Amino acid sequence: MKVKKKSVPRSPGPFNIWIYGKGLVRGYVLSLFLFLITALLITYTALNEGLIPIVNSIILILSVAYAAIYSAVNIGERGWLHGAIVGLLYILILLIFSKIFVSGFEFDKYVTYKIVISLFTGVIGGMIGINIK
């Protein structure tokens, strides 16, 4: 007996907002989970707080890659483009929330680095996602 695969509602054209949204939500959930683990490790072990920027970048890369891979696998074509879109959406949403909720937020060279890292990670994640399928 075959089990029917749950279908994702598709919009006309190659850009599917539902798949982007599901990929982004999965990426943010992964980020939250990894940040909670990191917070527990820093709190209850002898890890130095100086590791936070490095861990932050690693979590960003893993989350964007996961979201881009998920989106590319489900869309099935032009993985680099869809991965780049997911990477940019991921970081832009974070920047919007940072601007709203962080009083001393500044757009500086480090934010620009994060945007570039998210873009390239999304492109690579999208390429990986196409080749997984």
N, CA, C and O atoms as CSV, one atom per row, in Angstrom:
chain,resi,resn,atom,element,x,y,z
A,1,MET,N,N,0.833,-1.166,0.000
A,1,MET,CA,C,0.000,0.000,0.000
A,1,MET,C,C,0.889,1.245,0.000
A,1,MET,O,O,1.762,1.400,0.854
A,2,LYS,N,N,0.654,2.117,-0.961
A,2,LYS,CA,C,1.445,3.335,-1.066
A,2,LYS,C,C,0.843,4.434,-0.202
A,2,LYS,O,O,-0.373,4.601,-0.107
A,3,VAL,N,N,1.741,5.165,0.413
A,3,VAL,CA,C,1.319,6.301,1.221
A,3,VAL,C,C,1.436,7.542,0.357
A,3,VAL,O,O,2.474,7.790,-0.256
A,4,LYS,N,N,0.361,8.318,0.312
A,4,LYS,CA,C,0.390,9.537,-0.481
A,4,LYS,C,C,1.242,10.588,0.205
A,4,LYS,O,O,1.132,10.818,1.410
A,5,LYS,N,N,2.089,11.217,-0.586
A,5,LYS,CA,C,2.916,12.290,-0.047
A,5,LYS,C,C,2.064,13.548,0.075
A,5,LYS,O,O,1.287,13.883,-0.820
A,6,LYS,N,N,2.223,14.224,1.183
A,6,LYS,CA,C,1.470,15.445,1.422
A,6,LYS,C,C,1.895,16.493,0.402
A,6,LYS,O,O,3.083,16.783,0.259
A,7,SER,N,N,0.931,17.054,-0.299
A,7,SER,CA,C,1.272,18.019,-1.339
A,7,SER,C,C,1.342,19.425,-0.754
A,7,SER,O,O,0.584,19.794,0.144
A,8,VAL,N,N,2.268,20.183,-1.291
A,8,VAL,CA,C,2.449,21.569,-0.885
A,8,VAL,C,C,1.698,22.427,-1.887
A,8,VAL,O,O,1.854,22.235,-3.093
A,9,PRO,N,N,0.879,23.380,-1.415
A,9,PRO,CA,C,0.179,24.233,-2.370
A,9,PRO,C,C,1.185,25.020,-3.201
A,9,PRO,O,O,2.079,25.664,-2.653
A,10,ARG,N,N,1.042,24.969,-4.479
A,10,ARG,CA,C,1.987,25.630,-5.374
A,10,ARG,C,C,1.330,26.843,-6.021
A,10,ARG,O,O,0.174,26.799,-6.439
A,11,SER,N,N,2.084,27.906,-6.089
A,11,SER,CA,C,1.603,29.094,-6.773
A,11,SER,C,C,2.064,29.022,-8.224
A,11,SER,O,O,3.013,28.303,-8.537
A,12,PRO,N,N,1.414,29.745,-9.095
A,12,PRO,CA,C,1.862,29.727,-10.482
A,12,PRO,C,C,3.249,30.347,-10.604
A,12,PRO,O,O,3.552,31.344,-9.949
A,13,GLY,N,N,4.069,29.763,-11.428
A,13,GLY,CA,C,5.410,30.283,-11.632
A,13,GLY,C,C,6.432,29.593,-10.756
A,13,GLY,O,O,6.081,28.767,-9.913
A,14,PRO,N,N,7.700,29.931,-10.953
A,14,PRO,CA,C,8.773,29.233,-10.253
A,14,PRO,C,C,8.980,29.677,-8.807
A,14,PRO,O,O,9.658,28.981,-8.052
A,15,PHE,N,N,8.415,30.818,-8.400
A,15,PHE,CA,C,8.641,31.312,-7.046
A,15,PHE,C,C,7.462,30.933,-6.171
A,15,PHE,O,O,6.366,31.473,-6.321
A,16,ASN,N,N,7.690,30.014,-5.270
A,16,ASN,CA,C,6.630,29.500,-4.423
A,16,ASN,C,C,6.809,30.045,-3.014
A,16,ASN,O,O,7.711,29.629,-2.286
A,17,ILE,N,N,5.953,30.966,-2.640
A,17,ILE,CA,C,6.036,31.611,-1.331
A,17,ILE,C,C,5.875,30.603,-0.206
A,17,ILE,O,O,6.531,30.731,0.828
A,18,TRP,N,N,5.019,29.604,-0.380
A,18,TRP,CA,C,4.791,28.615,0.679
A,18,TRP,C,C,6.058,27.828,0.975
A,18,TRP,O,O,6.378,27.576,2.137
A,19,ILE,N,N,6.769,27.445,-0.054
A,19,ILE,CA,C,8.003,26.680,0.159
A,19,ILE,C,C,9.075,27.568,0.782
A,19,ILE,O,O,9.804,27.131,1.672
A,20,TYR,N,N,9.174,28.815,0.317
A,20,TYR,CA,C,10.122,29.744,0.940
A,20,TYR,C,C,9.790,29.918,2.420
A,20,TYR,O,O,10.675,29.881,3.275
A,21,GLY,N,N,8.513,30.105,2.708
A,21,GLY,CA,C,8.089,30.296,4.093
A,21,GLY,C,C,8.391,29.092,4.963
A,21,GLY,O,O,8.879,29.232,6.084
A,22,LYS,N,N,8.097,27.896,4.438
A,22,LYS,CA,C,8.380,26.689,5.216
A,22,LYS,C,C,9.878,26.516,5.430
A,22,LYS,O,O,10.308,26.114,6.512
A,23,GLY,N,N,10.672,26.815,4.412
A,23,GLY,CA,C,12.125,26.726,4.553
A,23,GLY,C,C,12.650,27.718,5.580
A,23,GLY,O,O,13.505,27.379,6.398
A,24,LEU,N,N,12.136,28.948,5.537
A,24,LEU,CA,C,12.575,29.961,6.494
A,24,LEU,C,C,12.177,29.595,7.919
A,24,LEU,O,O,12.965,29.761,8.850
A,25,VAL,N,N,10.957,29.099,8.090
A,25,VAL,CA,C,10.525,28.693,9.432
A,25,VAL,C,C,11.410,27.567,9.949
A,25,VAL,O,O,11.808,27.578,11.114
A,26,ARG,N,N,11.722,26.599,9.097
A,26,ARG,CA,C,12.604,25.508,9.508
A,26,ARG,C,C,13.992,26.037,9.872
A,26,ARG,O,O,14.599,25.571,10.836
A,27,GLY,N,N,14.492,26.999,9.112
A,27,GLY,CA,C,15.792,27.592,9.421
A,27,GLY,C,C,15.782,28.331,10.751
A,27,GLY,O,O,16.727,28.220,11.532
A,28,TYR,N,N,14.709,29.091,11.015
A,28,TYR,CA,C,14.616,29.812,12.287
A,28,TYR,C,C,14.445,28.862,13.468
A,28,TYR,O,O,14.985,29.113,14.545
A,29,VAL,N,N,13.703,27.780,13.278
A,29,VAL,CA,C,13.558,26.791,14.355
A,29,VAL,C,C,14.910,26.150,14.660
A,29,VAL,O,O,15.261,25.958,15.824
A,30,LEU,N,N,15.670,25.819,13.610
A,30,LEU,CA,C,17.010,25.275,13.820
A,30,LEU,C,C,17.890,26.281,14.560
A,30,LEU,O,O,18.631,25.905,15.468
A,31,SER,N,N,17.812,27.551,14.178
A,31,SER,CA,C,18.587,28.593,14.869
A,31,SER,C,C,18.224,28.663,16.344
A,31,SER,O,O,19.100,28.705,17.208
A,32,LEU,N,N,16.945,28.674,16.622
A,32,LEU,CA,C,16.495,28.745,18.013
A,32,LEU,C,C,17.005,27.556,18.815
A,32,LEU,O,O,17.501,27.722,19.930
A,33,PHE,N,N,16.884,26.363,18.253
A,33,PHE,CA,C,17.351,25.151,18.922
A,33,PHE,C,C,18.857,25.220,19.190
A,33,PHE,O,O,19.307,24.911,20.293
A,34,LEU,N,N,19.632,25.622,18.184
A,34,LEU,CA,C,21.086,25.695,18.347
A,34,LEU,C,C,21.496,26.798,19.327
A,34,LEU,O,O,22.457,26.628,20.077
A,35,PHE,N,N,20.779,27.925,19.330
A,35,PHE,CA,C,21.078,28.980,20.297
A,35,PHE,C,C,20.764,28.537,21.721
A,35,PHE,O,O,21.492,28.885,22.650
A,36,LEU,N,N,19.692,27.776,21.900
A,36,LEU,CA,C,19.374,27.269,23.236
A,36,LEU,C,C,20.448,26.311,23.733
A,36,LEU,O,O,20.848,26.369,24.896
A,37,ILE,N,N,20.912,25.433,22.855
A,37,ILE,CA,C,21.992,24.513,23.233
A,37,ILE,C,C,23.258,25.296,23.577
A,37,ILE,O,O,23.933,24.992,24.561
A,38,THR,N,N,23.576,26.299,22.770
A,38,THR,CA,C,24.759,27.123,23.025
A,38,THR,C,C,24.641,27.860,24.358
A,38,THR,O,O,25.603,27.930,25.122
A,39,ALA,N,N,23.466,28.406,24.630
A,39,ALA,CA,C,23.263,29.117,25.895
A,39,ALA,C,C,23.440,28.185,27.086
A,39,ALA,O,O,24.040,28.563,28.092
A,40,LEU,N,N,22.922,26.973,26.972
A,40,LEU,CA,C,23.092,26.003,28.059
A,40,LEU,C,C,24.560,25.638,28.247
A,40,LEU,O,O,25.041,25.537,29.376
A,41,LEU,N,N,25.266,25.441,27.142
A,41,LEU,CA,C,26.684,25.095,27.237
A,41,LEU,C,C,27.502,26.222,27.857
A,41,LEU,O,O,28.374,25.973,28.690
A,42,ILE,N,N,27.227,27.447,27.459
A,42,ILE,CA,C,27.981,28.574,28.006
A,42,ILE,C,C,27.637,28.788,29.484
A,42,ILE,O,O,28.500,29.158,30.280
A,43,THR,N,N,26.379,28.555,29.839
A,43,THR,CA,C,25.954,28.762,31.224
A,43,THR,C,C,26.519,27.715,32.169
A,43,THR,O,O,26.992,28.049,33.255
A,44,TYR,N,N,26.475,26.453,31.765
A,44,TYR,CA,C,26.805,25.373,32.699
A,44,TYR,C,C,28.176,24.735,32.485
A,44,TYR,O,O,28.508,23.762,33.161
A,45,THR,N,N,28.961,25.250,31.577
A,45,THR,CA,C,30.320,24.743,31.391
A,45,THR,C,C,31.297,25.909,31.482
A,45,THR,O,O,30.909,27.054,31.715
A,46,ALA,N,N,32.548,25.596,31.296
A,46,ALA,CA,C,33.592,26.617,31.405
A,46,ALA,C,C,33.884,27.293,30.068
A,46,ALA,O,O,34.949,27.887,29.902
A,47,LEU,N,N,32.957,27.214,29.115
A,47,LEU,CA,C,33.174,27.874,27.829
A,47,LEU,C,C,33.188,29.391,28.005
A,47,LEU,O,O,32.428,29.952,28.794
A,48,ASN,N,N,34.063,30.026,27.258
A,48,ASN,CA,C,34.235,31.464,27.334
A,48,ASN,C,C,33.154,32.169,26.519
A,48,ASN,O,O,32.740,31.669,25.474
A,49,GLU,N,N,32.699,33.318,26.987
A,49,GLU,CA,C,31.707,34.092,26.248
A,49,GLU,C,C,32.289,34.719,24.985
A,49,GLU,O,O,31.541,35.220,24.145
A,50,GLY,N,N,33.592,34.698,24.843
A,50,GLY,CA,C,34.231,35.197,23.634
A,50,GLY,C,C,33.930,34.348,22.412
A,50,GLY,O,O,34.187,34.767,21.283
A,51,LEU,N,N,33.387,33.158,22.630
A,51,LEU,CA,C,33.024,32.276,21.518
A,51,LEU,C,C,31.695,32.649,20.868
A,51,LEU,O,O,31.365,32.131,19.801
A,52,ILE,N,N,30.937,33.529,21.489
A,52,ILE,CA,C,29.591,33.834,21.006
A,52,ILE,C,C,29.576,34.348,19.562
A,52,ILE,O,O,28.740,33.876,18.791
A,53,PRO,N,N,30.442,35.283,19.140
A,53,PRO,CA,C,30.397,35.724,17.737
A,53,PRO,C,C,30.685,34.600,16.735
A,53,PRO,O,O,30.058,34.538,15.677
A,54,ILE,N,N,31.616,33.726,17.059
A,54,ILE,CA,C,31.936,32.611,16.158
A,54,ILE,C,C,30.766,31.643,16.084
A,54,ILE,O,O,30.379,31.207,15.000
A,55,VAL,N,N,30.204,31.309,17.242
A,55,VAL,CA,C,29.060,30.396,17.282
A,55,VAL,C,C,27.868,31.016,16.558
A,55,VAL,O,O,27.127,30.313,15.872
A,56,ASN,N,N,27.679,32.313,16.703
A,56,ASN,CA,C,26.601,33.013,16.015
A,56,ASN,C,C,26.744,32.866,14.498
A,56,ASN,O,O,25.762,32.598,13.806
A,57,SER,N,N,27.947,33.039,13.988
A,57,SER,CA,C,28.178,32.892,12.545
A,57,SER,C,C,27.961,31.459,12.081
A,57,SER,O,O,27.397,31.235,11.010
A,58,ILE,N,N,28.401,30.491,12.871
A,58,ILE,CA,C,28.217,29.084,12.509
A,58,ILE,C,C,26.734,28.733,12.474
A,58,ILE,O,O,26.281,28.041,11.563
A,59,ILE,N,N,25.982,29.205,13.455
A,59,ILE,CA,C,24.543,28.931,13.487
A,59,ILE,C,C,23.846,29.600,12.308
A,59,ILE,O,O,22.935,29.019,11.718
A,60,LEU,N,N,24.263,30.812,11.958
A,60,LEU,CA,C,23.702,31.490,10.789
A,60,LEU,C,C,23.933,30.665,9.531
A,60,LEU,O,O,23.009,30.461,8.743
A,61,ILE,N,N,25.150,30.194,9.339
A,61,ILE,CA,C,25.483,29.408,8.150
A,61,ILE,C,C,24.671,28.116,8.104
A,61,ILE,O,O,24.112,27.776,7.061
A,62,LEU,N,N,24.598,27.395,9.221
A,62,LEU,CA,C,23.848,26.138,9.250
A,62,LEU,C,C,22.362,26.358,8.978
A,62,LEU,O,O,21.744,25.587,8.244
A,63,SER,N,N,21.794,27.393,9.558
A,63,SER,CA,C,20.363,27.646,9.403
A,63,SER,C,C,20.008,28.091,7.990
A,63,SER,O,O,19.016,27.629,7.426
A,64,VAL,N,N,20.800,28.974,7.421
A,64,VAL,CA,C,20.540,29.415,6.048
A,64,VAL,C,C,20.727,28.254,5.080
A,64,VAL,O,O,19.936,28.087,4.151
A,65,ALA,N,N,21.764,27.454,5.292
A,65,ALA,CA,C,21.991,26.299,4.416
A,65,ALA,C,C,20.824,25.323,4.496
A,65,ALA,O,O,20.369,24.817,3.470
A,66,TYR,N,N,20.338,25.055,5.702
A,66,TYR,CA,C,19.212,24.133,5.863
A,66,TYR,C,C,17.955,24.671,5.177
A,66,TYR,O,O,17.256,23.925,4.491
A,67,ALA,N,N,17.666,25.957,5.360
A,67,ALA,CA,C,16.492,26.558,4.726
A,67,ALA,C,C,16.621,26.533,3.203
A,67,ALA,O,O,15.643,26.263,2.506
A,68,ALA,N,N,17.805,26.811,2.686
A,68,ALA,CA,C,18.023,26.813,1.237
A,68,ALA,C,C,17.940,25.405,0.662
A,68,ALA,O,O,17.367,25.207,-0.409
A,69,ILE,N,N,18.503,24.432,1.358
A,69,ILE,CA,C,18.426,23.042,0.893
A,69,ILE,C,C,16.976,22.593,0.854
A,69,ILE,O,O,16.541,21.994,-0.130
A,70,TYR,N,N,16.224,22.873,1.906
A,70,TYR,CA,C,14.812,22.481,1.946
A,70,TYR,C,C,14.042,23.107,0.780
A,70,TYR,O,O,13.269,22.426,0.107
A,71,SER,N,N,14.253,24.395,0.547
A,71,SER,CA,C,13.537,25.084,-0.525
A,71,SER,C,C,13.917,24.544,-1.894
A,71,SER,O,O,13.046,24.329,-2.737
A,72,ALA,N,N,15.197,24.324,-2.126
A,72,ALA,CA,C,15.647,23.837,-3.433
A,72,ALA,C,C,15.152,22.424,-3.707
A,72,ALA,O,O,14.768,22.110,-4.833
A,73,VAL,N,N,15.158,21.574,-2.693
A,73,VAL,CA,C,14.666,20.204,-2.877
A,73,VAL,C,C,13.192,20.225,-3.256
A,73,VAL,O,O,12.770,19.463,-4.125
A,74,ASN,N,N,12.408,21.078,-2.624
A,74,ASN,CA,C,10.973,21.099,-2.881
A,74,ASN,C,C,10.584,21.856,-4.143
A,74,ASN,O,O,9.543,21.566,-4.732
A,75,ILE,N,N,11.387,22.812,-4.568
A,75,ILE,CA,C,11.083,23.518,-5.811
A,75,ILE,C,C,11.612,22.731,-7.001
A,75,ILE,O,O,10.918,22.592,-8.008
A,76,GLY,N,N,12.825,22.218,-6.898
A,76,GLY,CA,C,13.337,21.295,-7.898
A,76,GLY,C,C,14.052,21.889,-9.091
A,76,GLY,O,O,14.460,21.142,-9.980
A,77,GLU,N,N,14.219,23.172,-9.150
A,77,GLU,CA,C,14.951,23.768,-10.271
A,77,GLU,C,C,15.600,25.071,-9.821
A,77,GLU,O,O,15.143,25.707,-8.872
A,78,ARG,N,N,16.663,25.461,-10.508
A,78,ARG,CA,C,17.412,26.692,-10.226
A,78,ARG,C,C,17.701,26.854,-8.736
A,78,ARG,O,O,17.332,27.855,-8.121
A,79,GLY,N,N,18.362,25.859,-8.174
A,79,GLY,CA,C,18.637,25.847,-6.748
A,79,GLY,C,C,19.459,27.028,-6.287
A,79,GLY,O,O,19.219,27.562,-5.204
A,80,TRP,N,N,20.426,27.449,-7.089
A,80,TRP,CA,C,21.267,28.573,-6.693
A,80,TRP,C,C,20.434,29.838,-6.513
A,80,TRP,O,O,20.665,30.607,-5.579
A,81,LEU,N,N,19.464,30.057,-7.403
A,81,LEU,CA,C,18.632,31.252,-7.334
A,81,LEU,C,C,17.698,31.200,-6.125
A,81,LEU,O,O,17.591,32.168,-5.372
A,82,HIS,N,N,17.030,30.071,-5.947
A,82,HIS,CA,C,16.106,29.946,-4.823
A,82,HIS,C,C,16.862,29.961,-3.494
A,82,HIS,O,O,16.369,30.505,-2.506
A,83,GLY,N,N,18.045,29.372,-3.467
A,83,GLY,CA,C,18.870,29.423,-2.264
A,83,GLY,C,C,19.292,30.845,-1.932
A,83,GLY,O,O,19.277,31.250,-0.770
A,84,ALA,N,N,19.669,31.605,-2.960
A,84,ALA,CA,C,20.056,33.005,-2.737
A,84,ALA,C,C,18.877,33.818,-2.209
A,84,ALA,O,O,19.040,34.651,-1.316
A,85,ILE,N,N,17.696,33.573,-2.761
A,85,ILE,CA,C,16.504,34.289,-2.297
A,85,ILE,C,C,16.215,33.950,-0.839
A,85,ILE,O,O,15.923,34.836,-0.035
A,86,VAL,N,N,16.296,32.668,-0.501
A,86,VAL,CA,C,16.048,32.250,0.881
A,86,VAL,C,C,17.100,32.853,1.815
A,86,VAL,O,O,16.762,33.318,2.903
A,87,GLY,N,N,18.366,32.851,1.403
A,87,GLY,CA,C,19.421,33.434,2.227
A,87,GLY,C,C,19.200,34.920,2.475
A,87,GLY,O,O,19.371,35.400,3.596
A,88,LEU,N,N,18.820,35.646,1.423
A,88,LEU,CA,C,18.565,37.078,1.588
A,88,LEU,C,C,17.327,37.335,2.443
A,88,LEU,O,O,17.330,38.225,3.293
A,89,LEU,N,N,16.267,36.555,2.217
A,89,LEU,CA,C,15.066,36.722,3.041
A,89,LEU,C,C,15.362,36.437,4.508
A,89,LEU,O,O,14.882,37.144,5.393
A,90,TYR,N,N,16.151,35.402,4.760
A,90,TYR,CA,C,16.499,35.026,6.134
A,90,TYR,C,C,17.175,36.192,6.853
A,90,TYR,O,O,16.770,36.572,7.952
A,91,ILE,N,N,18.197,36.752,6.230
A,91,ILE,CA,C,18.953,37.812,6.899
A,91,ILE,C,C,18.164,39.124,6.929
A,91,ILE,O,O,18.286,39.887,7.888
A,92,LEU,N,N,17.361,39.401,5.901
A,92,LEU,CA,C,16.572,40.631,5.903
A,92,LEU,C,C,15.515,40.615,7.005
A,92,LEU,O,O,15.269,41.641,7.639
A,93,ILE,N,N,14.893,39.468,7.237
A,93,ILE,CA,C,13.926,39.360,8.332
A,93,ILE,C,C,14.627,39.587,9.668
A,93,ILE,O,O,14.100,40.280,10.538
A,94,LEU,N,N,15.814,39.005,9.831
A,94,LEU,CA,C,16.574,39.234,11.067
A,94,LEU,C,C,16.939,40.707,11.234
A,94,LEU,O,O,16.875,41.244,12.340
A,95,LEU,N,N,17.321,41.357,10.140
A,95,LEU,CA,C,17.685,42.775,10.215
A,95,LEU,C,C,16.484,43.644,10.570
A,95,LEU,O,O,16.612,44.601,11.334
A,96,ILE,N,N,15.324,43.316,10.022
A,96,ILE,CA,C,14.113,44.081,10.340
A,96,ILE,C,C,13.784,43.953,11.825
A,96,ILE,O,O,13.503,44.950,12.491
A,97,PHE,N,N,13.818,42.722,12.344
A,97,PHE,CA,C,13.545,42.532,13.767
A,97,PHE,C,C,14.617,43.188,14.639
A,97,PHE,O,O,14.309,43.709,15.711
A,98,SER,N,N,15.860,43.165,14.191
A,98,SER,CA,C,16.925,43.824,14.949
A,98,SER,C,C,16.692,45.329,15.004
A,98,SER,O,O,16.861,45.950,16.053
A,99,LYS,N,N,16.309,45.908,13.883
A,99,LYS,CA,C,16.050,47.349,13.833
A,99,LYS,C,C,14.876,47.725,14.733
A,99,LYS,O,O,14.885,48.785,15.360
A,100,ILE,N,N,13.862,46.853,14.798
A,100,ILE,CA,C,12.687,47.146,15.614
A,100,ILE,C,C,12.977,46.978,17.104
A,100,ILE,O,O,12.605,47.837,17.903
A,101,PHE,N,N,13.634,45.883,17.488
A,101,PHE,CA,C,13.734,45.521,18.895
A,101,PHE,C,C,15.064,45.858,19.570
A,101,PHE,O,O,15.127,45.873,20.799
A,102,VAL,N,N,16.115,46.126,18.817
A,102,VAL,CA,C,17.417,46.441,19.419
A,102,VAL,C,C,17.635,47.944,19.292
A,102,VAL,O,O,17.705,48.482,18.187
A,103,SER,N,N,17.740,48.611,20.437
A,103,SER,CA,C,17.805,50.075,20.418
A,103,SER,C,C,19.109,50.604,19.813
A,103,SER,O,O,19.093,51.640,19.148
A,104,GLY,N,N,20.219,49.928,20.025
A,104,GLY,CA,C,21.499,50.415,19.525
A,104,GLY,C,C,21.938,49.762,18.223
A,104,GLY,O,O,23.134,49.695,17.940
A,105,PHE,N,N,20.995,49.284,17.431
A,105,PHE,CA,C,21.353,48.575,16.200
A,105,PHE,C,C,21.919,49.547,15.176
A,105,PHE,O,O,21.344,50.604,14.914
A,106,GLU,N,N,23.061,49.169,14.599
A,106,GLU,CA,C,23.695,49.964,13.546
A,106,GLU,C,C,23.972,49.078,12.346
A,106,GLU,O,O,24.326,47.908,12.486
A,107,PHE,N,N,23.806,49.651,11.172
A,107,PHE,CA,C,24.144,48.943,9.948
A,107,PHE,C,C,25.608,49.241,9.660
A,107,PHE,O,O,25.938,50.309,9.144
A,108,ASP,N,N,26.491,48.295,9.995
A,108,ASP,CA,C,27.922,48.509,9.828
A,108,ASP,C,C,28.512,47.415,8.941
A,108,ASP,O,O,27.785,46.645,8.313
A,109,LYS,N,N,29.839,47.362,8.902
A,109,LYS,CA,C,30.492,46.400,8.015
A,109,LYS,C,C,30.219,44.961,8.432
A,109,LYS,O,O,30.218,44.072,7.581
A,110,TYR,N,N,29.988,44.706,9.721
A,110,TYR,CA,C,29.715,43.343,10.168
A,110,TYR,C,C,28.344,42.866,9.693
A,110,TYR,O,O,28.164,41.692,9.373
A,111,VAL,N,N,27.391,43.774,9.651
A,111,VAL,CA,C,26.071,43.432,9.110
A,111,VAL,C,C,26.195,43.141,7.619
A,111,VAL,O,O,25.555,42.223,7.106
A,112,THR,N,N,27.013,43.918,6.929
A,112,THR,CA,C,27.246,43.668,5.503
A,112,THR,C,C,27.891,42.305,5.296
A,112,THR,O,O,27.528,41.585,4.365
A,113,TYR,N,N,28.841,41.941,6.150
A,113,TYR,CA,C,29.455,40.611,6.069
A,113,TYR,C,C,28.414,39.516,6.261
A,113,TYR,O,O,28.429,38.506,5.557
A,114,LYS,N,N,27.512,39.718,7.214
A,114,LYS,CA,C,26.466,38.715,7.466
A,114,LYS,C,C,25.546,38.576,6.251
A,114,LYS,O,O,25.120,37.469,5.922
A,115,ILE,N,N,25.241,39.683,5.590
A,115,ILE,CA,C,24.400,39.627,4.393
A,115,ILE,C,C,25.104,38.837,3.300
A,115,ILE,O,O,24.493,37.981,2.660
A,116,VAL,N,N,26.382,39.117,3.084
A,116,VAL,CA,C,27.150,38.403,2.055
A,116,VAL,C,C,27.269,36.922,2.405
A,116,VAL,O,O,27.118,36.065,1.534
A,117,ILE,N,N,27.538,36.619,3.670
A,117,ILE,CA,C,27.636,35.218,4.102
A,117,ILE,C,C,26.308,34.505,3.880
A,117,ILE,O,O,26.291,33.369,3.406
A,118,SER,N,N,25.195,35.155,4.217
A,118,SER,CA,C,23.878,34.540,4.021
A,118,SER,C,C,23.593,34.302,2.546
A,118,SER,O,O,23.052,33.261,2.173
A,119,LEU,N,N,23.956,35.259,1.714
A,119,LEU,CA,C,23.726,35.116,0.279
A,119,LEU,C,C,24.508,33.933,-0.281
A,119,LEU,O,O,23.938,33.083,-0.965
A,120,PHE,N,N,25.800,33.872,0.002
A,120,PHE,CA,C,26.618,32.783,-0.533
A,120,PHE,C,C,26.248,31.431,0.069
A,120,PHE,O,O,26.272,30.413,-0.624
A,121,THR,N,N,25.908,31.419,1.349
A,121,THR,CA,C,25.481,30.165,1.965
A,121,THR,C,C,24.181,29.687,1.335
A,121,THR,O,O,24.008,28.490,1.105
A,122,GLY,N,N,23.270,30.605,1.056
A,122,GLY,CA,C,22.025,30.244,0.389
A,122,GLY,C,C,22.264,29.685,-1.002
A,122,GLY,O,O,21.633,28.704,-1.395
A,123,VAL,N,N,23.173,30.304,-1.750
A,123,VAL,CA,C,23.501,29.804,-3.095
A,123,VAL,C,C,24.058,28.389,-3.013
A,123,VAL,O,O,23.628,27.510,-3.759
A,124,ILE,N,N,25.000,28.167,-2.124
A,124,ILE,CA,C,25.606,26.835,-1.986
A,124,ILE,C,C,24.579,25.829,-1.479
A,124,ILE,O,O,24.527,24.699,-1.965
A,125,GLY,N,N,23.756,26.234,-0.498
A,125,GLY,CA,C,22.709,25.347,0.003
A,125,GLY,C,C,21.709,24.978,-1.077
A,125,GLY,O,O,21.265,23.832,-1.147
A,126,GLY,N,N,21.351,25.935,-1.920
A,126,GLY,CA,C,20.445,25.647,-3.032
A,126,GLY,C,C,21.047,24.667,-4.021
A,126,GLY,O,O,20.351,23.784,-4.522
A,127,MET,N,N,22.331,24.813,-4.308
A,127,MET,CA,C,23.006,23.862,-5.204
A,127,MET,C,C,23.036,22.468,-4.594
A,127,MET,O,O,22.826,21.476,-5.292
A,128,ILE,N,N,23.294,22.393,-3.302
A,128,ILE,CA,C,23.296,21.092,-2.624
A,128,ILE,C,C,21.898,20.490,-2.664
A,128,ILE,O,O,21.741,19.294,-2.909
A,129,GLY,N,N,20.880,21.316,-2.424
A,129,GLY,CA,C,19.503,20.831,-2.431
A,129,GLY,C,C,19.079,20.262,-3.768
A,129,GLY,O,O,18.377,19.252,-3.812
A,130,ILE,N,N,19.487,20.882,-4.851
A,130,ILE,CA,C,19.149,20.366,-6.181
A,130,ILE,C,C,19.829,19.029,-6.414
A,130,ILE,O,O,19.232,18.125,-6.997
A,131,ASN,N,N,21.059,18.891,-5.971
A,131,ASN,CA,C,21.796,17.648,-6.206
A,131,ASN,C,C,21.404,16.531,-5.252
A,131,ASN,O,O,21.684,15.366,-5.537
A,132,ILE,N,N,20.772,16.842,-4.140
A,132,ILE,CA,C,20.275,15.801,-3.237
A,132,ILE,C,C,19.095,15.088,-3.870
A,132,ILE,O,O,18.988,13.864,-3.790
A,133,LYS,N,N,18.218,15.839,-4.493
A,133,LYS,CA,C,17.008,15.272,-5.077
A,133,LYS,C,C,17.367,14.443,-6.246
A,133,LYS,O,O,16.488,13.868,-6.889
